[in-house]
Amino acid sequence: MSLGSIFRYRNYWLREAQGRSNPTGKLKLRLKSPVRGVVVLRKVPSDLFTFGDIFEQEVYRTVLRHLPDCSTIVDLGANIGLASLYLASAYPSARILAIEPNRDNFELLKTNLKNLIQEGRCIPMQAAVWSARKVLSVNPHWLPDAYNGFRLSEQPSPPNAVDQVQGFTMEEILGSSQFEQVDLLKVDIEGAEVELFRNDLAWLGQVRAVAIEFHGRSRYECGFDRILSDQGFKVCEEDSHTVLAMRTTWPNARKAD
């Protein structure tokens, strides 16, 4: 980060520790590494935690090691766009479909990915992935301002409620991307991974690698390991944040050194 950004970043955490943060404010940080440019965060802890995961801890660094070449990315649960920025920098020719259901997150995502959108490298889409095409409601247990923990459910909402979002199947989402194949499917959807791997799974035939964060017991509830093995994937690395599974064979793919 630039020197000014470092001071703003540290000062925010100091105010947060003293209970003096401003949740309506914005924090602009100019980065030099691992991406170059300005990112905008809300002054809420969830955005700072996401920033720390993506740019400080670099939780997707293992993806880069195992997947040296990547042309197409689908970012499920793109939040405010930081993972898409990170991956776009690592794969400078990649095109990205960024899916985010939360309205406030999505607006900030469009700000952070503005250059990629203008360059035609990124398609933003406010939507959710689900096992069937349905209008979804905000999970009543979601805590406001916990933007990195936004969850949806099939529970009915009052007519014309503003806290609804359209859920699409993965087949529909891939169709909207117009990608013939997906080199990397990044998944961070707060428990909806159970819905992702329910019903028709033919879409997995278009995917080369899956980098997924599980929540609670969702890895076991969705049968991830069995399904991916049956589809020709192998879990090649996992840690407390991300499980990376890749196809054992893929046309024209280069192996990591």
WOCORSUL-V524789 format. One record per residue. N is the residue number from 1. RES is the residue in three letters. OMEGA is omega in degrees with one decimal (999 if undefined). Layout:
N,RES,OMEGA
N,RES,OMEGA
//
This chain:
1,MET,172.7
2,SER,-178.2
3,LEU,178.9
4,GLY,179.4
5,SER,178.0
6,ILE,179.3
7,PHE,-180.0
8,ARG,-179.4
9,TYR,-179.8
10,ARG,179.5
11,ASN,177.6
12,TYR,-178.5
13,TRP,176.8
14,LEU,178.1
15,ARG,178.8
16,GLU,180.0
17,ALA,-179.9
18,GLN,179.0
19,GLY,-176.5
20,ARG,-179.4
21,SER,-179.8
22,ASN,-174.1
23,PRO,179.2
24,THR,-177.4
25,GLY,178.3
26,LYS,179.9
27,LEU,179.0
28,LYS,-178.8
29,LEU,176.7
30,ARG,-175.7
31,LEU,173.2
32,LYS,-179.4
33,SER,0.0
34,PRO,171.5
35,VAL,177.1
36,ARG,178.8
37,GLY,-176.5
38,VAL,170.7
39,VAL,-178.8
40,VAL,178.8
41,LEU,167.4
42,ARG,-179.9
43,LYS,175.7
44,VAL,-176.5
45,PRO,-175.7
46,SER,178.3
47,ASP,179.0
48,LEU,176.4
49,PHE,178.2
50,THR,176.8
51,PHE,179.6
52,GLY,178.9
53,ASP,-171.4
54,ILE,-169.9
55,PHE,178.5
56,GLU,177.8
57,GLN,-177.6
58,GLU,-174.9
59,VAL,178.0
60,TYR,179.7
61,ARG,-179.9
62,THR,176.5
63,VAL,-177.6
64,LEU,-179.2
65,ARG,-177.6
66,HIS,-177.0
67,LEU,-174.4
68,PRO,178.8
69,ASP,-175.8
70,CYS,-178.2
71,SER,-176.7
72,THR,-177.0
73,ILE,168.6
74,VAL,-178.4
75,ASP,178.8
76,LEU,-174.6
77,GLY,-172.8
78,ALA,177.3
79,ASN,-178.5
80,ILE,170.5
81,GLY,-174.1
82,LEU,177.9
83,ALA,177.5
84,SER,176.6
85,LEU,-179.1
86,TYR,-177.9
87,LEU,178.0
88,ALA,177.5
89,SER,-179.7
90,ALA,-179.8
91,TYR,-169.7
92,PRO,177.0
93,SER,-175.5
94,ALA,171.1
95,ARG,-170.8
96,ILE,167.0
97,LEU,-176.0
98,ALA,-176.3
99,ILE,178.7
100,GLU,-177.1
101,PRO,-174.7
102,ASN,-174.4
103,ARG,-178.7
104,ASP,175.4
105,ASN,-175.1
106,PHE,179.0
107,GLU,179.2
108,LEU,173.8
109,LEU,-179.1
110,LYS,176.0
111,THR,-177.0
112,ASN,-178.6
113,LEU,-174.9
114,LYS,-177.7
115,ASN,178.9
116,LEU,178.9
117,ILE,-179.4
118,GLN,178.9
119,GLU,-178.5
120,GLY,-179.4
121,ARG,-175.5
122,CYS,173.0
123,ILE,176.4
124,PRO,-177.5
125,MET,176.0
126,GLN,-176.0
127,ALA,176.0
128,ALA,173.1
129,VAL,-178.1
130,TRP,-178.7
131,SER,178.5
132,ALA,179.1
133,ARG,-176.3
134,LYS,169.7
135,VAL,-174.0
136,LEU,-179.7
137,SER,177.1
138,VAL,176.6
139,ASN,-175.5
140,PRO,179.9
141,HIS,178.5
142,TRP,180.0
143,LEU,177.4
144,PRO,-177.8
145,ASP,174.2
146,ALA,-169.3
147,TYR,176.4
148,ASN,178.6
149,GLY,-177.5
150,PHE,-176.9
151,ARG,-179.6
152,LEU,177.7
153,SER,177.9
154,GLU,179.4
155,GLN,-177.8
156,PRO,174.5
157,SER,176.0
158,PRO,177.9
159,PRO,177.8
160,ASN,177.3
161,ALA,-177.4
162,VAL,-176.5
163,ASP,177.7
164,GLN,178.4
165,VAL,-179.9
166,GLN,174.1
167,GLY,180.0
168,PHE,173.0
169,THR,178.8
170,MET,177.1
171,GLU,178.9
172,GLU,-179.8
173,ILE,178.5
174,LEU,177.4
175,GLY,179.4
176,SER,179.4
177,SER,-175.1
178,GLN,173.8
179,PHE,175.5
180,GLU,175.7
181,GLN,-178.3
182,VAL,179.1
183,ASP,-178.1
184,LEU,171.6
185,LEU,177.4
186,LYS,-173.0
187,VAL,172.7
188,ASP,-168.1
189,ILE,166.3
190,GLU,176.0
191,GLY,179.9
192,ALA,174.3
193,GLU,174.9
194,VAL,177.6
195,GLU,-179.8
196,LEU,-175.5
197,PHE,176.8
198,ARG,177.5
199,ASN,-172.0
200,ASP,-178.8
201,LEU,-178.8
202,ALA,-179.3
203,TRP,179.6
204,LEU,177.8
205,GLY,179.4
206,GLN,-170.6
207,VAL,-179.7
208,ARG,-177.3
209,ALA,179.1
210,VAL,173.2
211,ALA,-168.1
212,ILE,172.0
213,GLU,179.4
214,PHE,-178.0
215,HIS,-177.1
216,GLY,-179.3
217,ARG,-172.7
218,SER,179.6
219,ARG,-177.9
220,TYR,-179.0
221,GLU,-179.3
222,CYS,179.8
223,GLY,-174.0
224,PHE,-173.3
225,ASP,178.9
226,ARG,-177.8
227,ILE,-177.8
228,LEU,177.2
229,SER,178.6
230,ASP,-178.1
231,GLN,176.2
232,GLY,177.3
233,PHE,173.5
234,LYS,175.1
235,VAL,-175.6
236,CYS,175.8
237,GLU,176.2
238,GLU,175.1
239,ASP,-175.7
240,SER,-178.5
241,HIS,-167.4
242,THR,169.2
243,VAL,179.8
244,LEU,177.5
245,ALA,-178.7
246,MET,174.9
247,ARG,178.9
248,THR,173.9
249,THR,179.8
250,TRP,-177.3
251,PRO,174.1
252,ASN,179.8
253,ALA,175.1
254,ARG,178.7
255,LYS,176.4
256,ALA,178.7
257,ASP,999
//
